[in-house]
Amino acid sequence: MLMEREPQDYDIATSATPDEIEEVMGDEIHITDKEKKLCKIIPIGKKFGVMLALLNGHEFEIATFRSDSSYSDGRRPDAVLFTSAKEDAVRRDFTINGLFYDPVKKEVLDFVDGQKDIKDGVVRFIGEAHERIKEDHLRLLRGVRFKNNFGLKYDKKTEEAIRELAHLVDDVSRERVQDEMTKMLLHSRRSHSIKELDEFGILERILPEVTDCKGVEQPVQYHQEGDVYTHLLKAVHDMPEEFVSKDLVWATLLHDIGKPATFEKREDRIHFDTHADLSAKMAREVLKRLKFSRAEVTKITWLIEHHMTIGFIPEMRRAHQVALFVHPWFIDLMRLHYCDEHGSHPPDLSLYEKIMALYDEYHNEPLLEDHFKPILSGEDLQKDFGLKPGPKIKEVLEALREAQIEGVVKDVEEARKFVEGYLSD
């Protein structure tokens, strides 16, 4: 609210204990004298004083004011003591995150000078920076994210602490690393965050496959921007806002991580043969390590594996083009190609424009549905051509379908002649 940004969620802090929260909230909430809403309370972290309220389709995290003991696991306090708002504020991570707003009195409660830091554009740990990081090692990544996503600058002691304690990121769960990295990558200043993670020595600990791309030369004919690492950063940096999605931004960041291992300098130029296949294989291991879902791993690795296929599309048979055009991830594949080209200097979008013209032409065909409506069925092949149920029927039907797409077969008579010729061959 103070930074004039739309909140993504609303967290509530209160002097009420978890038991009191359950009692006060109950099953019905009186919105007005005439209106009631059903509310469900879920004790997601009751021993830490954290409850979840589900109300009217929204989730609200409700936490009791608390102070913490030591953090032996670098994530959760060993014990909590319910306390006052002021004591609760001073155990939080950054001053800009230590503010409370009283919705009844309509006033900001600021015990940590958070408003001043917002005004000055500063990311500052509350209290002693090293201690805040040791309490929860994820704060290393959160500090980088807040600084870059909000366009702020580091307090000197905060920056020093992140740099000195960068190695503690090794102890952060991979799911939490993935979540913070994704939040950085979905923001327009994603390349700035990556650069800073690298400067702090954090990137090499969570994504060594990316830092391994440093110093790997590229053919100057196509890549005047510099090494593979520079290319990856430029590709994610230049991603248009309308392209941005979790799958695509990760695919763009990882699409060339196989280049270091496939680097080969020949007489004509530098080559990276089979780098797309290797990049996809390496990306699969990265994504599994960071606990991505199986569906996300499948899509991201497919995009990476096929990103060099783009160059062959204009010369493909029409049936093969259509097979790609109807693929649910084709548009994201083209968007990856667009970002790949923008990651190069100078970018060449002629291939992108040519393929998208073919794609538009295909979608504007008036009898599009006829390409996929079978002229003959498996039963027809059994009855009229004596084929027995099995893989041969599937093979003939697929060949017939391709002939329809190519325009070679347009009606039943031509379909029968095609099958006769196919079987005789």
N, C-alpha and C positions, 0 to 999 in steps of 0.2 A: 504493500500500500504506500509506504514511504518512498519507494523507488518507482512508483507508478507502473507496476507490473501486475499482470493478472496472476493470482495465485493458482497453483495446480492442486493444492489441497489445503485443508484447514485443520490445524492441530489445536487441541484445547488443553490447557494446563490448569490445575485446580488444587485447592487445599483438601478436597474430598479424597478419602482413601478409596482403594478399589472396591471394598465392600460397600462403602457409602455410595459410590457411583452406581453400583448395581441396584441398590435400594432406591436411590433418587430417580434414576432413569426408569426403572420398572418396565412394564410392557407398553405403557401409553404415555405419550408426551403431550401436554396441553400447549398447543401452539397459540391458540386464542381461547376465549371462553366457549366458543362454539366448535372449534376445530381440534381434533385429536389425531395423533399419528402414532402408529405402531413403531416401537424401537426395539432392536435386538442388541444385547451387549455380549461381546465375545472377549473372554479374558486371555488375549493373545500373549500378554507378558505380565500377568497379575503380580508375581513376586517382585517384579521391577516397577510396579505401579503403573502399568500400561494396559488400557482397555480399549476395545474397538466398538464404536457405536454405529449400527447400520440404521439409517433413518431416511425414509423417503427416497431410496435409491442412491444415497450418498454414504460414504464412509468417513467417520471422524475419529481420529486417534485421541484418546483422552488420557493424559498422564498426570499423576499426582506429583505435586512439588516434592523434590527429593534432593538429597545430597548423596554422593557415592563414596564407597570405600576404595580400596586399591583395585586395579584391573590386571589380574595375573595372566589373563589370556589375551590381553591387548584388544579386547572387544567389549566384554560385559563387566560391570562392576561385581566384585565378590559379594557385596551386600549393599543394600540401599536403606536410607533413613528418610522417612517422610518429614518434610520441613517446610520452610517458607519460600515465597516467590523469589526473594533476593538470593537465598542460598542455592535455589534451583538454577537461577540465571548464571551464577559464577562458575558452575561446574559444566556448562555447555561449551561447545567448541569455539566458534568465532563470535566476535562482538555483534556482527550483523545478524547472527542467529540467536542472540541472547535477549531479544526484545519481547515484551508482552504488550498486548493491547486489551484494555478493559472495555468490553462492548457495552457495559452498563453506564460507566462514567465517561466513555468515549475518550480515553486518554492512553497514552503510551507509557508503559513502565519500563524505564531504562536504568539498569543498575551497572551497566558495563560500558557506557559511552558509545553504544552502537549507532545512535543517530549521528553523532559527530563523524564516525568512520564512514557511514553511508554518504554523508555530505562531502567528506574529503575523498571518497572513492578508495577506501583502504580495506584490505583483508587483514584482520589481526586476530590472533588467538586470544582468548580470554585468559588472563593470568600468565603463567609461565608456559611458553610455547612448547618446549620439549616435553613437559609433563602432559599437556593436552594430547600430543601425538602418542605418547606411550600408553595413555588410557585407551585410545582406539586408533589403531594404525591406519584405518581407512581414511582418517583425516588428512593424510598425505595427499590422497587423490582428491578429496573434497576441497582442499585448499586451492589446488590447481584449477579445479572446475569453477569454483566461485570467482576466482580472480579473472579467468578468461571469459566465462559465460556472461558475467556482469560487467566486463570491461573495467575492472578495478586494478589496483596496484598492491603489491605486498608491503606490509609493515616489515621493516628490516629484520627484526628478531624472528618473525614468522617465516620469512624466506630462508634465513640461516638454519632454522630448526628443520624445515622440510629437506633442505640439502643434506644436512648432517645425519638425519635419521631415515633417509630414503630406503635403506636396506630393510627396514621394518615392514615394507610392503610385502615382503616374502611371506609374512604370517597372516595376511589378509585372505579370507576365503575367496576362492575363484569366482563364486557367484556374485559377491560384492564388488570384486574388481570389474567383472563384466558390466554390472549395473552402472557403476561410475563412469567407465570408459564409454559406454553407450550414450550416457547423458552428455558427455563431452562431444562425441562424434555427431550427435544429432544437432548440435549448435553450429551456427555459421562460423564461429571462431575456432572450429575443430582443429585446424592445422596449428594454430597458436598453442593450444593445449598440448598437442603431440610434441611440439618443439620444446616446450617447457618441461614436460615429463622426461624428455631426452636429456636436457641440460641438467636436471636434478639427478640423473642416473636411475630414474624409476622405470623408464620405458624398456631398457635392456633387461629388466628383471621380470616384466610382465609380458612383453612382446619382443623377445630377442630376434625373432624372425624378421621383424621390421628393421631393427637397428643393424642387422647383418647386411642390409642393402646399402649401407653407407660405403662410399668409395668404389662401388661397382659401376664401372664405365658403361655407357650406352653408345650405340652408333650415332655419331654426330649428325649424320644425314637426317635423322628423325628426332633426335633428342638433344637439342641444344640447351635444355634447361639444366643438365648436369647428370649426376648419378641416379641410380634407381631409387634411393631414399628420397631424393629431391622430387623425383617424378611422382612417387606415391603421395607425398605431402601436397604437391601442386594439384594432383587429381582430386583429392578430397576437398581441398581448399576451393576449387572452382566449381564444385557441384552446385547446380541451380537449386534454389530452395524448393521448387515444386518436385524435384527428384528425390529429396531426402526421405529415406526410410532406414530403419535399422538394418535390414538385410543388404540394401544397396550400399550403404556407407561402409559397412564391414567388408563387403566384397571388393569395393574400390580400394580400401586400405591394404587388403591382402592379395590383390590380384596378380602381383608380380613378385611375390616373396620367393618364388622358385628360381628367379634369375641368377642369384649368386652361384648356385650349384650348377647351372647350365651355361655359364659364361664361356664363350669361345671366340678367340680373336683369329679371324682368317684374313686372307689377302685382301678381299673386297671390303669387309667391315666386321664389326662385332655381331655375333649371333647368340641367340638364346633358344636353341631348338628344344622343343617339348616342354618349355617352361610353364605353359598353361596347365598341363597335366600335373606337373610337379607342384606348382603353386596350389592347385586344388587339393592335392594330397596333403600338403603341409598345412593348408588352411583348415582341413578337417581336424587335424591334431590340435591346432590352436583353439578351434571352436569347442572341441570336446573338453579340452583342458579348462576352458573358461565356462563350462557347464551350459552351453547353448542347448536349446531344445533340439530334438532330432529333426523336426521339420525345418528349423532355421539352418541347421548344418547342411541339410540336403539342398536347400535352395541356394545358399551362399556358395557352396562348393560347385554347384551346377553352373552358376553364373561365371565363376572363375575359370572352370574347365572349358567353357565354350567361348570365352571372350576373344579368342583368336579365330574362331569359326566365322566371325563377321566378314572377314575379307573374302571368303569364298561364296557368300550368298548371291552376289550378282550373276555368277557363272553357274549356279546350281540349276538342275532341272526344276521346272515349275513345281512339281510334286514335292520336292525336297524343300523348296522355299516355303510352300504352304504349310508343310509339317512344322516348320519353325514359326511361321506367322500365327498359327493357332495355338502355339505353346503358351501356357498361362504366364510364363516368366519372360516371354520374348521382349516386351517393352522394357523391362528392367535390364535385360541383356543389352539392348540398344542404349539405354541410359548409362550403363557401365562403359560402353564403347565411347560415348560422348565424353564422359569424365576422363577416360583414358587418353583421348585425343587432347583434351584441355590440359592434361598433365604433361603434355609434350610441348616443346617450343621449336618452331611455330606449330600451332594446332592445325590439323587438316580435317575438316568436317565434310569433305566431298563424298566420302564413302557413306557416312552417316546419312547425308541428305539423299543419296542415290537409293539406299536401302529403304528409307522411310517413304520415298516416292513409290517404290515397288509395293510396299506394305499398304499404302493408301490406295494404290491402283487395285490391289487385290480386294480390299474391303469395299471398293466402289463397284465391283462387278455385280451386275443385276441378278444373275442366276447363281449367286454364291452357294446357296443351299444345295443346288444340283450337283456340285462337286462331291458332296458327301452322301447323297442319296443313292444307295446301291441300285444299279440297274438290274443286276441278277443276284439271286440269293444262293446260299449254300445248297438249298433244296433243288434249285434249278440246275446246279452243277451235278448233283447226284442223279437227277432224273434225266437230264438231256445229254450229259457227257459221261455218265457211268462212273463218276468219281465216288469213292467210298469215304465215309466220315473220317477225318484225320487232318494232319498238318497240311496236306496238299491243297485242300479246299481253302484253308486260310491263306496260303501262298498265292493261289490264283485270284482270290478276291482282293488281296492287297495290290497285286499287279493291275487288276482291272480298275481299282480305285485310282491308282496313279495315272492310268491311261485316261480316265475321266477328267482328272485335274489338268492333265497336259492338253486336253481338248482333242485327243486322238479318237476317243469314243464318246458319241453323243446320244445314241439311242440303243434300243434292244438289239436291232439287227447288227449294228457295228460291234456291240458287246459280244454277241455270239461268235462273230468272225474273229474277234480278238482272242477269245478263249480258245477257239479251234487252233489258231496260229500259235498261241502260247504253249498249248499242250503238245502240238506236233514238234515244236522246237525243243 
